[in-house]
């Protein structure tokens, strides 16, 4: 690869015709560029350019977070847990073929979604990016080695979840986020927030033993994300607050949302903040027998979704009817947005989420709602897809 020099004249930078090999850049620039990379996959790729670049920066900060982290969940504050719970990290990537790849598996120029989690034993395992299930693939379709010379890997989102020995999820926790977490972060700087017990908001400084309750008046928080380097939380009324983590104060950031859905989700897309408002309705799921008589089992399912964008300048909500080619993904442990044009199988202006033990799709344009069976092209977006013939490399 080549880098183009820039020259400064007339109060602006202009490209110069001369190009230079990356490895021939001034040595003093190497560590500056390398340490500007936040996520680990970019650091690994930077160090793989050549031996000189590899020696210019360490692999990671010596005290950076190492997952899984031994952190006690907030839902277990007043009771013990025999299975040693811990905080797990999984990362969602976009996997895309490089331009010079000659592999038969890279016939498409678009990418796939891939979610990777590192276990306590140090092994990596693939999860479904939306359902978090560990998908099973035929051995002849699954590569033993992923050659990064044939694929580009872009980090899209970090997801955190509390698990126990045996990789079972800890109940009572709907969302947990941690920040900062990069290749150069000291673990002592990390802060975690969690929504648990159906709406309580808890805080923990990594290294401490006990969680603190941030708000002792509102127990109806729905979602929390990291947005522009700060923690933002939304309650059931659609009011967004940002959290001053230094003083554990909630500062109202938006007016209440004029929506009457049952569950709110926060999504960052193209630098703006959105709220996805889900509407539930009861549905009968057959009958179950109990104590000699039949009981009707009721459940709630999503039947409508609305999307609102916060106009930060005017402090008002805008009802969004068309997101263009944007796709919102509401996974079990993280929310993120992507462009449909960058993936094989995604349809723009849609919301993908997990509900009723299945992945569902909501089309914002016509309010069509269905499982992946009604959107067959979507099965191609996950890597490795059962239809994607990948040989071992």
QUINORLIN-V112858 format. One record per residue. RES is the residue in one letter. PSI is psi in radians with two decimals (none if undefined). OMEGA is omega in whole degrees, -180 to 180 (NA if undefined). NEAR is the number of other ideal C-beta (glycine too) atoms within 10 Angstrom. Layout:
# QUINORLIN-V112858
res: <RES/RES>
psi: <PSI/PSI>
omega: <OMEGA/OMEGA>
near: <NEAR/NEAR>
This chain:
# QUINORLIN-V112858
res: <X/X/X/X/X/X/X/X/X/X/X/X/X/X/X/X/X/X/X/X/X/X/X/X/X/X/X/X/X/X/X/X/X/X/X/X/X/X/X/X/X/X/X/X/X/X/X/X/X/X/X/X/X/X/X/X/X/X/X/X/X/X/X/X/X/X/X/X/X/X/X/X/X/X/X/X/X/X/X/X/X/X/X/X/X/X/X/X/X/X/X/X/X/X/X/X/X/X/X/X/X/X/X/X/X/X/X/X/X/X/X/X/X/X/X/X/X/X/X/X/X/X/X/X/X/X/X/X/X/X/X/X/X/X/X/X/X/X/X/X/X/X/X/X/X/X/X/X/X/X/X/X/X/X/X/X/X/X/X/X/X/X/X/X/X/X/X/X/X/X/X/X/X/X/X/X/X/X/X/X/X/X/X/X/X/X/X/X/X/X/X/X/X/X/X/X/X/X/X/X/X/X/X/X/X/X/X/X/X/X/X/X/X/X/X/X/X/X/X/X/X/X/X/X/X/X/X/X/X/X/X/X/X/X/X/X/X/X/X/X/X/X/X/X/X/X/X/X/X/X/X/X/X/X/X/X/X/X/X/X/X/X/X/X/X/X/X/X/X/X/X/X/X/X/X/X/X/X/X/X/X/X/X/X/X/X/X/X/X/X/X/X/X/X/X/X/X/X/X/X/X/X/X/X/X/X/X/X/X/X/X/X/X/X/X/X/X/X/X/X/X/X/X/X/X/X/X/X/X/X/X/X/X/X/X/X/X/X/X/X/X/X/X/X/X/X/X/X/X/X/X/X/X/X/X/X/X/X/X/X/X/X/X/X/X/X/X/X/X/X/X/X/X/X/X/X/X/X/X/X/X/X/X/X/X/X/X/X/X/X/X/X/X>
psi: <2.72/2.64/2.41/2.28/2.69/2.55/2.62/2.11/2.60/0.73/0.43/2.75/2.37/2.52/2.54/2.56/-0.52/2.34/2.82/2.57/2.52/-0.71/-0.24/0.07/2.68/2.40/-0.54/-0.30/-0.42/-0.96/-0.50/-0.78/-0.81/-0.72/-0.02/-0.10/2.18/-0.76/2.73/-0.61/-0.61/-0.63/-0.75/-0.75/-0.64/-0.80/-0.23/-0.08/-0.89/3.00/-0.70/-0.76/-0.66/-0.61/-0.21/-0.44/2.63/2.92/-0.85/2.93/2.39/-0.41/0.40/2.75/2.37/2.04/2.61/2.60/2.43/1.54/2.34/2.24/2.62/-0.45/-0.15/0.42/-0.66/0.26/2.77/2.87/2.12/-0.17/0.35/1.24/2.72/2.87/2.09/2.62/2.29/2.56/2.33/2.24/2.69/2.12/2.12/2.54/2.52/2.82/-0.51/0.21/2.34/0.15/2.44/-0.30/-0.10/0.70/-0.42/2.51/-0.11/3.00/-3.13/2.80/2.42/2.35/2.22/2.36/2.42/2.24/3.04/-0.43/-0.02/0.03/2.66/2.41/2.60/2.38/2.69/2.23/-0.34/-0.83/-0.33/0.13/2.64/1.77/2.57/2.37/2.57/2.48/-0.50/-0.17/-0.26/2.18/2.46/-0.56/2.37/1.97/1.89/-0.06/-0.34/-0.24/2.54/2.50/2.13/2.20/2.27/-0.66/2.62/2.44/2.40/2.52/2.59/2.27/2.99/3.09/2.33/0.04/0.50/2.38/2.52/2.23/2.81/-0.03/2.09/-0.43/2.47/2.39/2.68/2.43/2.52/2.81/1.65/-3.14/-0.35/0.20/2.38/2.30/-0.46/-0.25/-0.16/2.44/2.41/2.44/2.57/2.54/2.14/2.96/0.76/0.54/-0.06/2.62/2.05/2.73/2.49/2.27/2.11/2.28/-0.41/2.84/-0.66/2.46/2.63/2.52/2.13/-0.72/2.04/0.19/-0.66/2.01/0.55/0.81/2.45/-0.69/2.75/2.45/2.95/2.13/2.08/0.70/0.16/2.78/2.28/2.40/2.55/2.41/-3.11/-0.30/-0.10/0.22/2.17/2.37/2.54/2.61/2.11/1.69/-0.34/-0.64/0.08/0.89/2.49/2.19/2.07/2.28/-0.40/2.79/2.89/2.61/2.32/1.01/2.64/0.51/2.99/-0.32/2.29/2.45/2.47/2.36/2.30/2.28/2.11/0.65/-0.02/2.78/2.29/2.70/2.23/2.11/2.01/2.37/2.25/2.74/2.56/2.58/2.42/2.40/0.92/-2.70/2.57/2.57/2.39/2.20/0.70/0.05/2.83/2.35/2.50/2.22/2.05/2.57/2.82/2.38/2.70/2.29/-0.17/2.54/2.38/2.63/2.35/2.48/2.39/2.08/1.72/-0.48/-0.74/-0.16/0.63/2.84/2.43/2.17/2.03/2.17/-0.40/2.10/0.17/-2.25/0.13/2.56/2.26/2.30/2.08/1.59/3.09/-0.40/0.04/2.74/2.44/2.97/2.51/2.96/2.28/-0.48/-0.32/-0.04/2.65/1.98/-0.35/2.56/2.26/2.85/0.56/2.75/2.19/2.27/2.95/2.17/2.40/0.77/0.45/2.74/2.25/2.77/2.30/2.14/2.03/-0.45/-0.83/0.14/0.43/2.32/2.30/3.03/3.09/-0.38/-0.48/-0.15/1.20/-0.49/-0.39/-0.39/-0.31/-0.12/-0.37/2.45/2.38/2.30/2.55/-0.44/-0.09/1.92/1.77/2.13/2.84/2.51/none>
omega: <-177/177/-180/178/175/176/-177/176/178/176/177/178/179/179/176/-175/-176/176/-175/175/178/-177/180/177/179/-174/-178/178/-174/-180/179/178/-176/-177/172/179/-174/-172/-171/-178/178/177/178/-179/177/-178/-180/-179/179/-177/-179/179/-180/-179/-174/179/174/-180/178/170/-174/180/180/-178/176/-177/0/178/178/-180/178/-179/180/-179/-179/-176/-174/177/-179/178/-174/-171/173/-179/-179/178/-179/177/170/-175/178/-179/164/180/-176/-180/175/-176/-177/180/179/-177/178/-180/-175/-179/178/178/180/-174/178/174/179/179/-174/176/176/-177/180/179/179/179/177/177/-179/176/171/-174/-177/-176/-176/177/175/-177/177/-179/175/-176/-179/177/-171/-178/176/-178/176/-178/-178/171/180/-176/167/-178/-179/179/-179/-176/171/-180/-178/178/177/179/179/178/-173/177/176/179/177/-176/175/-178/-178/-179/174/178/180/-179/-6/177/179/-180/-176/-180/170/-175/180/179/-173/178/179/170/-180/171/-173/-180/174/171/178/-179/-177/-177/177/170/-176/-175/176/-177/-169/172/176/176/-176/-176/-179/180/-179/179/-175/176/-175/-173/179/178/170/-176/-179/176/179/177/177/-177/178/178/-174/177/180/177/179/175/171/-170/171/-173/179/-178/-179/178/175/-179/-176/-175/-178/172/175/-179/178/178/-173/177/-176/-175/-180/177/176/178/172/-180/178/176/180/-177/-179/171/174/-176/-178/178/180/171/180/178/179/179/177/-176/173/-176/178/177/173/177/-176/176/176/180/-179/178/179/179/178/177/179/177/173/-178/179/176/179/172/-173/-179/-177/179/-179/179/178/178/-175/178/-177/179/-179/-179/-178/178/175/179/179/180/-178/-175/177/177/177/-177/178/174/-180/-178/-178/-174/174/174/180/176/-178/179/-179/177/180/-176/-179/-177/178/177/-180/174/-179/-178/176/178/-175/-176/-176/179/178/-177/180/176/180/179/179/178/-171/-179/-176/-179/-179/-174/-177/-179/-10/178/177/179/-178/-177/-179/177/177/-180/NA>
near: <7/8/13/10/12/10/10/8/7/6/5/8/10/10/10/11/6/8/12/13/10/13/13/10/15/8/10/8/11/21/14/11/14/20/17/10/18/14/16/16/16/17/20/16/13/19/18/11/15/13/9/11/19/16/11/20/19/16/12/16/14/7/11/18/22/10/18/18/17/9/22/20/24/26/21/18/14/5/6/6/14/7/11/12/22/19/23/22/19/23/21/23/22/20/18/21/19/14/8/7/17/8/16/9/18/17/11/14/11/16/22/23/24/21/25/16/21/16/13/14/5/6/8/10/13/18/21/17/28/24/18/18/12/11/17/9/15/9/8/9/15/16/14/9/7/15/11/14/10/15/21/15/19/14/14/17/20/20/23/21/21/27/20/17/12/7/12/11/15/21/10/15/21/19/24/25/22/23/18/14/23/18/22/16/18/13/14/10/15/19/17/22/24/27/22/23/14/11/15/21/27/23/19/22/14/17/10/12/8/10/22/12/13/21/20/8/5/17/15/13/26/24/22/21/23/17/17/9/7/14/23/20/25/24/21/17/15/21/19/23/22/17/22/12/15/7/7/13/12/19/10/10/19/21/14/13/21/12/18/10/21/14/17/22/22/22/22/17/19/10/7/14/21/22/25/25/22/21/15/15/11/10/12/9/12/7/10/9/8/9/5/5/6/10/10/9/12/9/11/14/13/19/14/14/23/19/24/22/17/21/13/11/6/8/10/13/20/13/11/17/10/10/21/11/14/23/24/23/24/23/23/18/23/24/21/19/18/23/15/19/12/16/22/22/19/25/17/17/20/22/24/23/22/17/17/13/7/13/23/21/20/25/17/20/12/8/11/12/17/12/13/18/11/12/20/9/11/21/16/18/25/24/24/20/18/14/8/19/13/19/12/9/12>
